[in-house]
Structure formats: structure tokens, C-alpha cells
Amino acid sequence: MDSRIALIGIVVENIESAEKINAILHEYGEYIIGRMGVPYHKRQIFVISVVLDAPNDVISALSGKLGMLPHVSTKTVYSKLPASQAQE
């Protein structure tokens, strides 16, 4: 199955969601290239960026699971790189 490069941006408005987020990300660990979390104390939120190399359905499933969590918003951006080129 063709894979794509994608970035999932996650905004966490309540730290209590962190444990569930980490559990979900752990499930998809084989597809994660890297992740970065930034706390924004002034607004009491946390911003997480997750970079993936995965099939479309895996990316959608991960983004959907994260977005269904309370106090969590996600947005996914896909690379324009053709899927066949991404695997070279």
C-alpha cells in the first residue's frame, strides 16, 4: 500500500488529555517519523506536531482518533510528493 508524508497538528486545551494522546500515538509508533510538543503557558495549551510516513487510511484513522478526544483539536496536512516517490 502506498504511503504518504503527513503532518498532524494537535492543539491540547486540557492536560488531562495527554495520557490518552500518548497512548494513541504509541499505537501508531511504527509510522511516526518524529514529534515535537510545545507548551504555551500564557494560554494554558499545548501544541504537538507529529510527522508520519503512512498509508492514507492510517493517517486518517490516527487524526480521527485524536480529534475525537475531549479538549483536543487536530488538522492534517499532506505532502504533495507522489506516493510512489515517497518510498524511494
Secondary structure as UniProt FT lines:
FT   STRAND          4..12
FT   HELIX           15..17
FT   HELIX           18..27
FT   HELIX           29..31
FT   STRAND          32..40
FT   TURN            41..44
FT   STRAND          45..54
FT   HELIX           56..67
FT   TURN            70..71
FT   STRAND          72..78
FT   HELIX           83..86
//
